[in-house]
Amino acid sequence: MKKTTSHIILQLLSLVALCSCSSQGGDEPVAYEPLQFTSSIIPYDGDAHSRVNTAGDAFLTGDFIRIKVICPFVSGAQYGETWNGSFDAFWLLKMTIGGWGPLTAADGCDVNGDYRDSGSSAMSQQIHSQQTPYVFTAQTWGLERKFCTSAGKLVLQYTPVFHADQSREENYRASDILWAQSYLQTGSESVHFDFYHKMAALCITIDGDISENAVLTLEGMPGIDQAEVIIGDYYAARSKINSDFGYKQKNVCTVENNGKVLGVGVNTATAAYTMPLTGNPNPAGRATVPNDGIYTAFNAGAKVYRLIVPPCELPVNAVVWLRDDDKRWKSTLEQVKFEEGVLYNITIKI
């Protein structure tokens, strides 16, 4: 598949082992070098576009990613897994004009749980200095959720949220969730992320006479509006910092489900878990999300509508409705199985 590659350098400091004895017998100062992050966006199968701007070639300024760092082969916490101050030990970054950088208070997130907007840590220390492999898992997200448990404990979650109403371009982009995982050995000076689309997408072209104000909806889809999309992480079970509502409780999975959409996150008063969609991995045998959702597509112009949908397999065909002033058209969608990372091109003749 074609890659859209952007070389993104975070202004981070990575400790490099350059210590040696000076001519006077003393130690030379430790040198610091920038830790480089590069990323590639893997386009949807069947689409020349990739995510995040509608032109399909780059992240947008202000986009958020969260990075979970786990050393899965040691029991003790290592440098880089915990030096960040955010809830559940996420590194929180945003796209700026100069590349990926830390959040600031102006981004409106209460990173450390003190009920005030604050910035995130800049990953300014050595991330992988210990003699053990590191696993970096990155994911786009767009909403900080804050709530209290039944015991009165504050919980913060940095959630990739699905929007059923994607008529606004920002909701369409936010629903298109990207995920990447990289494995590093000790001493690496760069981290590369291949970001993959974890949702499916529809590109629906209308063959017929409609106005530019026509609205297209899809009925009979999973009812997951405003829900957190959960992607499996085989290494989550070895995360060193977790609460009862943490990353481990929702994202842990078997190795064959690593990187697959498991379902949507559910928070109760006492715990959190993942509720699967029809056709998602469901090793726990939980009840699946009901297929009663109504999605509204993004009008891309020229009689083309784009819609992000979750990977699932419907037991009953969904229905497309096209509404243009007082006119109505109804069509049954033939596609019942939607695979992650695939764009389905559909033409509807009216």
LINLIN-V31509 format. One line per field, one symbol per residue. ss: DSSP state (@ for helix, = for strand, . for the rest). psi: psi as a letter, one per 30 degrees, with the letter a starting at -180 (. if undefined). burial: b if it has 16 or more other C-alpha atoms within 10 Angstrom, else e. A space follows every 50 residues. Layout:
BEGIN
ss = ???
psi = ???
burial = ???
END
This chain:
BEGIN
ss = ..======....===.....=.....=....===.=======..=..... .............=======................@@@=======..== ==..@@@..........................========.======.. ...======.=...=...@@@@@@@..=======.....========..= =======.......=======......====.=@@@@@........@@@@ @=..@@@...=======....====.................====.=== =..======..==.....======..======....==...========.
psi = kkkjkkjjjkilkkkkigklklfgflklkkkklkkkklkkjjlkkgkfla delffggllkkfkklkkkkkjfglflklkfffifflkghkkkllklegak llllfffgkieggggkkllllghglkehflikkkkkjkkllfkkkklklf ggkkkkkjkjkkkejgfkeeeeeffjkkklkkkklkfkglkkkjkkkfll kkjkkkjljllfgkkkljkglkigkglkkkkkjffffgkfjkafgaeeee fkllefgkgkkfbkkkkafflklkkllkflkiffglklkkigkjkklkjg lhgkkkkkllkljkfkklkkkkkjcgkkkkkkkekfkjkkgkkjkkkkk.
burial = eeebbeebbbbbbbbbeeeeeeeeeeeeeeeeebbbbebbbbbbbeeebb bbebeebbbbeebbbbbbbbbbeeeeebebbbbbebbbbbbbbbbbeebb bbbbeeeebbbbbeeeebbbbbbbbbbbbeebbbbbbbbbbbeeeeeeee eeeebbbbbbbbbbbbbebebbbbbbbbbbbeebeebebebbbbbbbbbb bbbbbbeeebeeeebbbbbbbbbbebbbbbbbbbbbbbbbbbeebbbbbb bbbeeebbbbbbbbbbeeeeebbbbbbbbbbbeeeeebbebebbbbbbbb eebbbbbbbbbbbbeebbbbbbbbeeeeeeeeeeeeebbbbbbbebebee
END
